[in-house]
Amino acid sequence: MSHINQPPSSILYQSKSQKVTLIDIPFSISLSQGTPDHPCTDQLYSSPPLEKCYPSLEPRSLKAEQRVQEHLSSHCLAPSPFPHHWLVHGLAKVRAEFPFAFCSKRRTGFPKPGLRNKVQAKGETPEPFAKNLAESEMKVPSSDSKRGGWREPQVPLILSSAASSNGSEVLRATDLTNRVINNPSPQPILAHVVHPDRHYRIPPFATLMLSKVGQREASHFSRMATKIYPEPSLSAAPGQFDFILLDPPWDNKSVRRSKTYGTPSKADENPLHILQEMLGKHMAPGALVGCWVTNKLSVRSAALRAFDIWGVELVEEWAWLKTTVHGEPVCDLDGSMRRPYETLLMGRTADLTFDAFDNVTATQSTTKRLIVSVPDLHSRKPCLRELIEPMMRDKTSYRALEVFARNLTARWWSWGDEVLKYNWEGYWTKAAAPDHTDCQVEFETGAQIPEGKYEIL
């Protein structure tokens, strides 16, 4: 059977019901940088795929177990919405029907300590990946400047159509931050930022706002949304979106230790507080809304409270299960100290104009889906564009927004203080399409699906 005409996909496996999916994280982000007319053919630098599970953090003595239970009770972890047997069954189904490595070949390589200074002294960029990743981020300047603070731009910055022909547009760092920027071109644009000197890829038809998610930034976002989308679409009013994805920086002990990204300054501070006041008016009738949550009960409750304020009804819960390249969970499914999966709450707003529309079967209970992948760099999640588009009323004209984003997506809006993180040119290299032909992996006894009555996967 020929696959020549099939478009590239980051989905390595998917069950017939589409409730179990194996997705390649770096390739999902690579695909999201392009369109069918102008696909992205470059490869994203990644961490080496996990060969072994993480070391166990489970207590080894009765006394340690008691301390863990006291810790858990004080932190009020939410009960898992995903039954153990459901996770085991779904993972076994993937292993049984996909006898290959759980990720495509990756382009890896990271700088050795002290190498960056030598590179800068020589003015060279050795292969494969010599720049300091921390310096790839475009920082949002402080609003308290000597010139009197932040002045709200009155219009969005529309990147020049001439830039799409020569491939680059020169900008100052102050041009790029705290304002809405739009690439109206069907081709990507390379933004050359001076002082400091960096290059960032802006995908086709992408819109971004590199800023904190604060009160005045939210007001500016709302005004600019109606300027970019002044007319209604088939499903959305001016300034509204059909899909909104949120990945809030929830307070997390391990993240605070790693200092990977900013979390609220106070443990009880809700990163959705500002959005609760303004985001609802940007949700189209029947809009799909997703929010990543941690395992803390308070976090889940905060997200569901925001859903209630926005008029969003919880309809699905997705488990993003992280595995080794051999298909083993990175840690115990029922671990008391950490779990190998994260939860995505998915809801919909009411749509009184088109009640018949529902690409997901309406049920009294929430639908559960399992997304499996080999983890990549810390905080790098799979791009959900391929999984979301079948749920849209119109795949070609829907409007999407990602808040607290860490990379841009073609045709989408992206907002947050790390939106350009993985669009830094240093993260990318020329590469061929992923290949699984020589990545076959032997699984134990054919990885038979466990017997039992489970939800159809």
ROLUMVO-58265 format. One record per residue (C-alpha): residue number from 1; residue in three letters; x, y, z negated. Coordinates in nm, 4 decimals, always signed. Each point is the difference from the previous one (the first is absolute). Example, Ala and Ser with C-alpha at 12.3 -4.5 7.8 and 13.67 -1.06 7.14 Angstrom:
     n   res          x          y          z
     1   ALA    +1.2300    -0.4500    -0.7800
     2   SER    +0.1370    +0.3440    +0.0660
//
This chain:
     n   res          x          y          z
     1   MET    +0.0000    +0.0000    +0.0000
     2   SER    +0.1432    +0.3370    +0.1012
     3   HIS    +0.0357    +0.2823    -0.2537
     4   ILE    +0.1462    +0.2543    +0.2422
     5   ASN    -0.3042    +0.2289    -0.0067
     6   GLN    -0.0495    -0.0120    -0.3739
     7   PRO    +0.0972    +0.3229    -0.1784
     8   PRO    +0.2646    -0.0256    -0.2730
     9   SER    -0.1375    -0.0647    -0.3463
    10   SER    +0.1354    +0.0016    -0.3540
    11   ILE    -0.2619    -0.2597    -0.0949
    12   LEU    +0.1878    -0.3298    -0.0042
    13   TYR    -0.3017    -0.2053    -0.1027
    14   GLN    -0.3680    +0.0647    -0.0655
    15   SER    -0.2803    -0.2397    -0.0901
    16   LYS    -0.3097    -0.0158    +0.2182
    17   SER    -0.2012    +0.1846    -0.2634
    18   GLN    +0.2713    +0.2713    -0.0166
    19   LYS    +0.0049    -0.0425    -0.3778
    20   VAL    +0.3578    -0.1287    -0.0133
    21   THR    +0.2761    +0.1861    +0.1835
    22   LEU    +0.3785    -0.0314    +0.0143
    23   ILE    +0.1514    +0.3320    +0.1051
    24   ASP    +0.3568    +0.1151    +0.0628
    25   ILE    +0.0632    +0.3210    -0.1959
    26   PRO    +0.2766    +0.1751    +0.2000
    27   PHE    -0.1548    -0.0916    +0.3338
    28   SER    -0.3413    +0.1288    -0.1134
    29   ILE    +0.1609    +0.3384    -0.0677
    30   SER    +0.1885    -0.0081    +0.3310
    31   LEU    -0.3199    -0.0664    +0.1941
    32   SER    -0.1764    +0.2806    -0.1846
    33   GLN    +0.2481    +0.2511    +0.1445
    34   GLY    -0.1322    -0.0458    +0.3520
    35   THR    -0.3106    -0.0292    +0.2143
    36   PRO    -0.0880    -0.2451    +0.2792
    37   ASP    +0.1189    +0.2585    +0.2536
    38   HIS    +0.3180    +0.0861    -0.1915
    39   PRO    +0.0890    -0.2953    -0.2247
    40   CYS    +0.2864    +0.0187    -0.2467
    41   THR    +0.2627    -0.2566    +0.0970
    42   ASP    +0.2550    +0.0833    -0.2705
    43   GLN    +0.0573    -0.2010    -0.3154
    44   LEU    -0.0202    +0.1212    -0.3586
    45   TYR    +0.2882    -0.0737    -0.2344
    46   SER    -0.1130    -0.2308    -0.2796
    47   SER    +0.1194    -0.1863    -0.3046
    48   PRO    +0.1055    -0.3640    +0.0502
    49   PRO    -0.3009    -0.2347    -0.0228
    50   LEU    -0.0319    -0.1813    -0.3309
    51   GLU    +0.1289    -0.3565    +0.0072
    52   LYS    -0.0712    -0.0745    -0.3664
    53   CYS    -0.2607    +0.1045    -0.2557
    54   TYR    +0.0698    +0.2760    -0.2501
    55   PRO    +0.1507    -0.1102    -0.3330
    56   SER    -0.2738    -0.0816    -0.2495
    57   LEU    -0.0886    +0.2610    -0.2600
    58   GLU    -0.2306    -0.2315    -0.1915
    59   PRO    +0.0679    -0.0376    -0.3765
    60   ARG    +0.1962    -0.3097    -0.0992
    61   SER    -0.0895    -0.0167    -0.3666
    62   LEU    -0.3116    +0.0219    -0.2152
    63   LYS    +0.1177    +0.3256    -0.1545
    64   ALA    +0.0642    +0.1516    +0.3410
    65   GLU    -0.3423    -0.1177    +0.1159
    66   GLN    -0.1618    +0.1756    -0.2965
    67   ARG    +0.1795    +0.3250    +0.0830
    68   VAL    -0.1150    -0.0264    +0.3601
    69   GLN    -0.3617    -0.0531    -0.1064
    70   GLU    +0.0180    +0.3036    -0.2278
    71   HIS    +0.1424    +0.2035    +0.2862
    72   LEU    -0.2708    -0.1157    +0.2402
    73   SER    -0.2807    +0.0715    -0.2448
    74   SER    +0.1293    +0.3523    -0.0625
    75   HIS    +0.0334    +0.0719    +0.3738
    76   CYS    -0.3391    -0.1491    +0.0876
    77   LEU    +0.0848    -0.1860    +0.3192
    78   ALA    -0.2981    -0.0502    +0.2264
    79   PRO    -0.1162    -0.3580    +0.0552
    80   SER    +0.1132    -0.1213    +0.3402
    81   PRO    -0.2776    +0.0346    +0.2600
    82   PHE    +0.1579    -0.2878    +0.1925
    83   PRO    -0.0460    -0.3546    -0.1383
    84   HIS    +0.3149    -0.2100    -0.0217
    85   HIS    -0.1439    -0.2741    +0.2208
    86   TRP    -0.1033    +0.2570    +0.2624
    87   LEU    +0.3561    +0.1324    +0.0276
    88   VAL    +0.1472    -0.3528    +0.0102
    89   HIS    -0.2484    -0.1110    +0.2644
    90   GLY    +0.0595    +0.3036    +0.2219
    91   LEU    +0.3779    -0.0258    -0.0153
    92   ALA    -0.0095    -0.3740    +0.0676
    93   LYS    -0.2170    +0.0657    +0.3046
    94   VAL    +0.2619    +0.2348    +0.1446
    95   ARG    +0.2819    -0.2456    -0.0679
    96   ALA    -0.1954    -0.2853    +0.1593
    97   GLU    -0.0944    +0.1897    +0.3156
    98   PHE    +0.3130    +0.2133    +0.0459
    99   PRO    +0.3128    -0.2212    -0.0172
   100   PHE    +0.2457    +0.2858    +0.0402
   101   ALA    +0.1844    +0.2549    -0.2113
   102   PHE    -0.2394    +0.2454    -0.1628
   103   CYS    +0.1647    +0.3018    +0.1631
   104   SER    +0.1667    +0.0965    +0.3252
   105   LYS    +0.3737    +0.0532    +0.0293
   106   ARG    +0.1040    +0.3152    -0.1797
   107   ARG    +0.2649    +0.2599    +0.0670
   108   THR    +0.1718    +0.0397    -0.3348
   109   GLY    +0.3076    +0.1706    -0.1386
   110   PHE    +0.0555    +0.2536    -0.2720
   111   PRO    +0.2873    +0.2330    -0.0850
   112   LYS    +0.2683    -0.1025    -0.2431
   113   PRO    +0.0681    +0.2316    -0.2973
   114   GLY    +0.2195    +0.2917    +0.1025
   115   LEU    -0.0385    -0.0642    +0.3722
   116   ARG    -0.2222    +0.3030    +0.0576
   117   ASN    +0.2682    +0.2511    -0.1008
   118   LYS    +0.2529    -0.1611    +0.2328
   119   VAL    -0.2531    +0.0106    +0.2826
   120   GLN    -0.0723    +0.3669    -0.0555
   121   ALA    +0.3721    +0.0826    -0.0092
   122   LYS    +0.0589    -0.1692    +0.3340
   123   GLY    -0.3260    +0.1185    +0.1533
   124   GLU    -0.0892    -0.3546    +0.0979
   125   THR    -0.3029    -0.2234    -0.0409
   126   PRO    +0.1237    -0.3587    -0.0168
   127   GLU    -0.2322    -0.2890    +0.0704
   128   PRO    -0.2220    -0.1416    -0.1106
   129   PHE    -0.1275    +0.2345    -0.2706
   130   ALA    +0.2409    +0.2338    -0.1714
   131   LYS    -0.2009    +0.3013    -0.1129
   132   ASN    -0.1199    +0.0492    -0.3541
   133   LEU    -0.3673    -0.0951    -0.0050
   134   ALA    -0.0787    +0.2431    -0.2797
   135   GLU    +0.1058    +0.2883    +0.2234
   136   SER    -0.2371    -0.1087    +0.2753
   137   GLU    -0.2930    +0.1545    -0.1829
   138   MET    -0.1142    +0.3483    +0.0834
   139   LYS    -0.0602    +0.1576    -0.3401
   140   VAL    -0.2878    +0.2393    -0.0529
   141   PRO    +0.1477    +0.3363    -0.1043
   142   SER    -0.1096    +0.1504    -0.3290
   143   SER    -0.2935    +0.2382    +0.0297
   144   ASP    +0.1704    +0.2444    -0.2356
   145   SER    +0.2477    +0.1623    +0.2343
   146   LYS    +0.1691    +0.3373    -0.0165
   147   ARG    -0.2257    +0.1222    +0.2783
   148   GLY    -0.3118    -0.0160    -0.2136
   149   GLY    -0.1106    -0.3612    +0.0259
   150   TRP    -0.1817    -0.2039    +0.2582
   151   ARG    -0.1988    +0.1888    +0.2611
   152   GLU    -0.2707    -0.2041    +0.1607
   153   PRO    +0.0375    -0.0269    +0.3808
   154   GLN    -0.3147    +0.1168    +0.1732
   155   VAL    +0.0270    -0.2393    +0.2924
   156   PRO    +0.1433    -0.3503    +0.0506
   157   LEU    +0.3407    -0.0356    +0.1617
   158   ILE    -0.0593    -0.1567    +0.3407
   159   LEU    +0.3192    -0.1535    +0.1313
   160   SER    +0.0960    +0.1245    +0.3433
   161   SER    -0.1099    -0.1997    +0.3023
   162   ALA    +0.3413    +0.0866    +0.1446
   163   ALA    +0.1577    -0.1970    -0.2824
   164   SER    -0.1662    -0.3187    +0.1226
   165   SER    +0.1783    +0.0371    +0.3345
   166   ASN    +0.3494    +0.0480    -0.1404
   167   GLY    -0.0761    -0.2075    -0.3076
   168   SER    +0.0998    +0.2447    -0.2752
   169   GLU    -0.1210    +0.3089    -0.1826
   170   VAL    +0.2175    +0.2033    -0.2363
   171   LEU    -0.1603    +0.0935    -0.3322
   172   ARG    +0.1080    +0.1450    -0.3309
   173   ALA    -0.0735    -0.1946    -0.3169
   174   THR    -0.2401    +0.2761    -0.1030
   175   ASP    -0.1880    -0.0478    +0.3297
   176   LEU    -0.0573    -0.3636    -0.0819
   177   THR    -0.1273    +0.0173    -0.3561
   178   ASN    -0.3279    +0.1076    -0.1631
   179   ARG    -0.1870    +0.0321    +0.3280
   180   VAL    -0.1895    -0.2165    +0.2463
   181   ILE    +0.2040    -0.1000    +0.3070
   182   ASN    -0.1465    -0.1640    +0.3075
   183   ASN    +0.1569    -0.1760    +0.2972
   184   PRO    -0.2599    +0.0394    +0.2784
   185   SER    +0.2130    -0.1912    +0.2478
   186   PRO    -0.0564    -0.3617    +0.1135
   187   GLN    +0.3749    -0.0447    -0.0486
   188   PRO    +0.2080    +0.0052    -0.3191
   189   ILE    +0.1939    +0.3136    -0.0915
   190   LEU    +0.3323    +0.0060    -0.1824
   191   ALA    -0.0069    +0.2788    -0.2579
   192   HIS    +0.3520    +0.1372    -0.0484
   193   VAL    +0.0038    +0.1594    -0.3443
   194   VAL    +0.2841    +0.2422    -0.0683
   195   HIS    +0.1332    +0.0882    -0.3455
   196   PRO    +0.0219    -0.2863    -0.0831
   197   ASP    +0.0706    -0.1659    +0.3332
   198   ARG    -0.2353    -0.2952    +0.0486
   199   HIS    -0.2148    -0.1560    +0.2704
   200   TYR    -0.3497    -0.1383    -0.0506
   201   ARG    -0.2241    -0.1875    +0.2419
   202   ILE    -0.3510    +0.1430    +0.0419
   203   PRO    -0.2206    -0.2652    +0.1685
   204   PRO    -0.2491    +0.0792    +0.2782
   205   PHE    -0.3087    +0.1938    -0.1150
   206   ALA    +0.1176    -0.0182    -0.3628
   207   THR    -0.0881    +0.2676    -0.2533
   208   LEU    +0.1864    +0.0447    -0.3267
   209   MET    +0.0065    +0.2136    -0.3103
   210   LEU    +0.3230    -0.0270    -0.1977
   211   SER    -0.1010    +0.1344    -0.3411
   212   LYS    -0.0973    -0.0863    -0.3515
   213   VAL    -0.3612    -0.1051    -0.0454
   214   GLY    -0.0959    +0.3001    -0.2119
   215   GLN    -0.2961    +0.2356    -0.0289
   216   ARG    +0.1090    +0.2663    +0.2488
   217   GLU    +0.1498    -0.2574    +0.2368
   218   ALA    -0.3347    -0.1803    -0.0010
   219   SER    -0.1804    +0.3247    +0.0864
   220   HIS    +0.2451    +0.0640    +0.2819
   221   PHE    -0.0461    -0.3561    +0.1274
   222   SER    -0.3782    +0.0428    +0.0110
   223   ARG    +0.0210    +0.3214    +0.1995
   224   MET    +0.2493    -0.1444    +0.2467
   225   ALA    -0.2014    -0.3205    +0.0497
   226   THR    -0.2850    +0.1997    +0.1512
   227   LYS    +0.2468    +0.1864    +0.2229
   228   ILE    +0.1489    -0.3224    +0.1391
   229   TYR    -0.3434    -0.1657    +0.0213
   230   PRO    -0.2352    +0.2948    +0.0707
   231   GLU    -0.2480    -0.2157    +0.1895
   232   PRO    -0.1920    -0.3095    -0.1125
   233   SER    +0.0890    -0.3426    +0.1339
   234   LEU    -0.2406    -0.2869    +0.0650
   235   SER    +0.0134    -0.0922    -0.3687
   236   ALA    +0.1479    +0.2932    -0.1938
   237   ALA    -0.0787    +0.3662    -0.0580
   238   PRO    +0.2692    +0.2692    +0.0419
   239   GLY    +0.2886    -0.0616    -0.2388
   240   GLN    -0.1199    -0.3500    -0.0937
   241   PHE    +0.1719    -0.3390    +0.0224
   242   ASP    -0.1283    -0.3514    +0.0694
   243   PHE    +0.2736    -0.1672    -0.2046
   244   ILE    +0.1886    +0.1318    -0.3035
   245   LEU    +0.2782    -0.1942    -0.1710
   246   LEU    +0.1498    +0.0998    -0.3344
   247   ASP    +0.3151    -0.1319    -0.1658
   248   PRO    +0.0111    +0.2096    -0.3195
   249   PRO    +0.3199    +0.0192    -0.2075
   250   TRP    -0.1564    -0.1680    -0.3031
   251   ASP    +0.2064    +0.0152    -0.3162
   252   ASN    +0.2108    -0.3148    -0.0120
   253   LYS    +0.2820    -0.0953    -0.2380
   254   SER    +0.2155    -0.1766    +0.2586
   255   VAL    -0.0394    +0.2877    +0.2462
   256   ARG    +0.0987    +0.2517    -0.2673
   257   ARG    +0.3154    -0.2014    -0.0660
   258   SER    +0.0903    -0.0238    +0.3696
   259   LYS    -0.0929    +0.3663    +0.0714
   260   THR    -0.1034    -0.1140    +0.3473
   261   TYR    -0.2821    +0.2500    +0.0321
   262   GLY    -0.1743    +0.2540    -0.2158
   263   THR    -0.2722    -0.0997    -0.2437
   264   PRO    -0.2242    +0.2269    -0.2069
   265   SER    +0.1879    +0.1839    -0.2734
   266   LYS    -0.2392    -0.1304    -0.2624
   267   ALA    -0.0933    -0.3654    -0.0360
   268   ASP    -0.3712    +0.0855    -0.0118
   269   GLU    +0.0101    +0.2365    +0.2975
   270   ASN    -0.2168    -0.1118    +0.2923
   271   PRO    +0.1617    +0.0545    +0.3444
   272   LEU    -0.3493    -0.0063    +0.1533
   273   HIS    -0.1258    +0.2898    -0.2127
   274   ILE    +0.0506    +0.2690    +0.2637
   275   LEU    -0.1360    -0.2227    +0.2767
   276   GLN    -0.3169    -0.0773    -0.1952
   277   GLU    -0.1005    +0.3605    +0.0459
   278   MET    +0.0561    +0.0356    +0.3751
   279   LEU    +0.0514    -0.3263    +0.1869
   280   GLY    -0.3637    -0.1100    +0.0071
   281   LYS    -0.0998    +0.2714    +0.2461
   282   HIS    +0.2598    -0.1333    +0.2452
   283   MET    -0.1539    -0.3492    +0.0087
   284   ALA    -0.2201    -0.0687    +0.2994
   285   PRO    -0.3290    -0.1895    -0.0368
   286   GLY    +0.0889    -0.3687    -0.0209
   287   ALA    +0.3686    +0.0830    -0.0558
   288   LEU    +0.2288    -0.2753    -0.1255
   289   VAL    +0.2064    +0.1019    -0.3047
   290   GLY    +0.2898    -0.2026    -0.1422
   291   CYS    +0.1930    +0.0579    -0.3227
   292   TRP    +0.2998    -0.1960    -0.1277
   293   VAL    -0.0128    -0.0711    -0.3744
   294   THR    +0.2268    -0.1630    -0.2564
   295   ASN    -0.0961    -0.2736    -0.2443
   296   LYS    -0.0796    +0.2450    -0.2833
   297   LEU    -0.3676    +0.0219    -0.0897
   298   SER    +0.0213    +0.3795    -0.0360
   299   VAL    +0.1337    +0.0334    +0.3554
   300   ARG    -0.2743    -0.2130    +0.1494
   301   SER    -0.2593    +0.1950    -0.1981
   302   ALA    +0.1410    +0.3333    +0.1217
   303   ALA    -0.0205    -0.1128    +0.3631
   304   LEU    -0.3565    -0.1255    -0.0381
   305   ARG    -0.1023    +0.3265    -0.1708
   306   ALA    +0.1367    +0.1864    +0.3020
   307   PHE    -0.2016    -0.2312    +0.2268
   308   ASP    -0.3160    +0.0879    -0.1955
   309   ILE    +0.0688    +0.3735    +0.0294
   310   TRP    +0.0535    -0.0342    +0.3757
   311   GLY    -0.3103    -0.2164    +0.0464
   312   VAL    +0.2124    -0.2989    +0.1045
   313   GLU    -0.1310    -0.3504    -0.0675
   314   LEU    +0.2577    -0.2739    -0.0622
   315   VAL    -0.0444    -0.2604    +0.2740
   316   GLU    +0.3325    -0.1862    +0.0187
   317   GLU    +0.3100    -0.0816    -0.2058
   318   TRP    +0.3227    -0.0921    +0.1748
   319   ALA    +0.2877    -0.1823    -0.1642
   320   TRP    +0.3398    +0.0796    +0.1465
   321   LEU    +0.1978    -0.3120    -0.0944
   322   LYS    +0.3802    +0.0211    +0.0213
   323   THR    +0.1873    -0.3187    +0.0880
   324   THR    +0.3452    -0.1236    +0.0902
   325   VAL    +0.0851    -0.0712    +0.3621
   326   HIS    -0.0968    -0.3617    -0.0756
   327   GLY    -0.3504    +0.0919    -0.1109
   328   GLU    +0.0441    -0.0231    -0.3779
   329   PRO    -0.1451    +0.2693    -0.2298
   330   VAL    +0.2813    +0.2256    -0.1226
   331   CYS    -0.1031    -0.0754    -0.3603
   332   ASP    -0.2656    -0.1974    -0.1892
   333   LEU    -0.3529    +0.0692    +0.1200
   334   ASP    -0.1204    +0.0188    -0.3601
   335   GLY    +0.3090    +0.1667    -0.1461
   336   SER    -0.0593    +0.1984    -0.3165
   337   MET    +0.2782    +0.2514    +0.0706
   338   ARG    -0.0559    +0.0571    +0.3697
   339   ARG    -0.2136    -0.1296    +0.2827
   340   PRO    +0.1133    -0.0667    +0.3579
   341   TYR    -0.2824    +0.2006    +0.1525
   342   GLU    -0.1472    +0.3486    +0.0098
   343   THR    -0.3657    +0.0904    +0.0391
   344   LEU    -0.1631    +0.2211    +0.2616
   345   LEU    -0.3534    +0.1149    -0.0805
   346   MET    -0.2063    +0.0594    +0.3137
   347   GLY    -0.3281    +0.1888    +0.0038
   348   ARG    -0.2415    +0.1673    +0.2375
   349   THR    -0.2012    +0.3176    -0.0126
   350   ALA    -0.3696    -0.0126    +0.0791
   351   ASP    -0.1016    +0.0331    +0.3635
   352   LEU    -0.3676    +0.0879    +0.0273
   353   THR    +0.0247    +0.0673    +0.3729
   354   PHE    +0.1193    -0.3458    +0.0983
   355   ASP    -0.0964    -0.2609    -0.2594
   356   ALA    +0.0500    -0.2844    +0.2470
   357   PHE    +0.3720    +0.0668    +0.0268
   358   ASP    +0.2083    -0.2350    -0.2079
   359   ASN    +0.2851    -0.1960    +0.1513
   360   VAL    +0.0357    -0.1644    -0.3406
   361   THR    -0.2924    -0.2159    -0.1065
   362   ALA    -0.1961    +0.1711    -0.2769
   363   THR    -0.0211    -0.2104    -0.3150
   364   GLN    -0.0996    +0.0521    -0.3607
   365   SER    +0.3577    -0.0674    -0.1119
   366   THR    +0.3226    +0.1491    +0.1290
   367   THR    +0.1829    -0.1765    +0.2815
   368   LYS    +0.3511    -0.1160    -0.0840
   369   ARG    +0.2857    -0.0070    +0.2489
   370   LEU    +0.3558    -0.1263    -0.0361
   371   ILE    +0.2894    +0.1857    +0.1648
   372   VAL    +0.3308    -0.1897    -0.0163
   373   SER    +0.3445    +0.1400    +0.0800
   374   VAL    +0.3666    -0.0170    -0.0926
   375   PRO    +0.0792    +0.3164    -0.2005
   376   ASP    +0.2280    +0.2665    +0.1395
   377   LEU    +0.1546    +0.3114    -0.1576
   378   HIS    -0.1532    +0.1101    -0.3303
   379   SER    -0.3394    +0.1696    +0.0454
   380   ARG    -0.0107    -0.0832    +0.3729
   381   LYS    -0.3419    -0.1474    +0.0713
   382   PRO    -0.1283    -0.1490    +0.3268
   383   CYS    -0.1679    +0.2452    +0.2337
   384   LEU    -0.3677    -0.0940    +0.0105
   385   ARG    -0.0826    +0.1489    +0.3395
   386   GLU    -0.0378    -0.3368    +0.1741
   387   LEU    -0.2226    -0.1289    -0.2787
   388   ILE    -0.2133    +0.3123    -0.0268
   389   GLU    -0.0762    +0.0702    +0.3656
   390   PRO    -0.2329    -0.3023    +0.0463
   391   MET    -0.2083    +0.1462    -0.2853
   392   MET    -0.0385    +0.3365    +0.1730
   393   ARG    -0.3041    +0.0917    +0.2021
   394   ASP    +0.2211    +0.1193    +0.2851
   395   LYS    +0.3617    -0.1212    +0.0062
   396   THR    +0.1129    +0.2748    +0.2375
   397   SER    -0.1565    +0.3125    -0.1512
   398   TYR    -0.0166    -0.0633    -0.3758
   399   ARG    +0.1704    +0.2503    -0.2314
   400   ALA    +0.2281    -0.1269    -0.2771
   401   LEU    +0.1756    +0.1608    -0.2970
   402   GLU    +0.2632    -0.1476    -0.2320
   403   VAL    +0.0627    +0.1842    -0.3274
   404   PHE    +0.3259    -0.0527    -0.1933
   405   ALA    +0.1405    -0.1441    +0.3232
   406   ARG    +0.3673    -0.0905    +0.0441
   407   ASN    +0.0035    -0.0086    +0.3793
   408   LEU    -0.1947    +0.1465    +0.2883
   409   THR    -0.2369    -0.1941    +0.2238
   410   ALA    -0.0901    +0.0822    +0.3597
   411   ARG    -0.3444    +0.1659    +0.0254
   412   TRP    -0.0343    +0.0123    -0.3813
   413   TRP    +0.0287    +0.2791    -0.2551
   414   SER    +0.2596    -0.0517    -0.2745
   415   TRP    +0.0192    +0.2087    -0.3176
   416   GLY    +0.2395    -0.0089    -0.2964
   417   ASP    +0.3475    +0.0996    -0.1108
   418   GLU    +0.1621    -0.3065    +0.1643
   419   VAL    -0.1810    -0.0126    +0.3340
   420   LEU    +0.3279    +0.0176    +0.1962
   421   LYS    +0.1867    -0.2549    -0.2126
   422   TYR    +0.0089    -0.2822    +0.2560
   423   ASN    -0.0136    +0.2297    +0.3028
   424   TRP    +0.3562    +0.1134    -0.0584
   425   GLU    +0.1993    -0.0904    +0.3110
   426   GLY    +0.2588    -0.1857    -0.2085
   427   TYR    -0.2528    -0.2705    -0.0841
   428   TRP    -0.0351    -0.1035    +0.3643
   429   THR    +0.2006    -0.1875    +0.2606
   430   LYS    -0.0511    -0.1286    +0.3515
   431   ALA    -0.1211    -0.3585    -0.0031
   432   ALA    -0.1904    -0.2647    +0.1902
   433   ALA    -0.3417    -0.1255    -0.1061
   434   PRO    -0.0100    -0.2431    -0.2945
   435   ASP    +0.0423    -0.3679    +0.0863
   436   HIS    -0.1096    -0.3088    -0.1914
   437   THR    +0.1284    -0.2670    +0.2347
   438   ASP    +0.3010    -0.0852    -0.2153
   439   CYS    -0.1468    +0.0767    -0.3436
   440   GLN    -0.1813    -0.3259    -0.0690
   441   VAL    -0.0047    -0.1020    -0.3647
   442   GLU    -0.0669    -0.3430    -0.1474
   443   PHE    -0.2743    +0.0009    -0.2642
   444   GLU    -0.0555    -0.2667    -0.2616
   445   THR    -0.2310    -0.2811    +0.1194
   446   GLY    -0.1497    +0.2193    +0.2672
   447   ALA    -0.1398    +0.2420    -0.2608
   448   GLN    -0.3410    -0.1640    -0.0096
   449   ILE    -0.2936    +0.2176    -0.1031
   450   PRO    -0.1102    -0.0937    -0.3538
   451   GLU    -0.3332    -0.1724    -0.0316
   452   GLY    -0.2894    +0.1853    -0.1579
   453   LYS    -0.2940    +0.2246    +0.0745
   454   TYR    +0.1240    +0.3502    +0.0708
   455   GLU    -0.1231    +0.3093    +0.1752
   456   ILE    +0.0381    -0.0425    +0.3757
   457   LEU    +0.3442    +0.1246    +0.1024
//
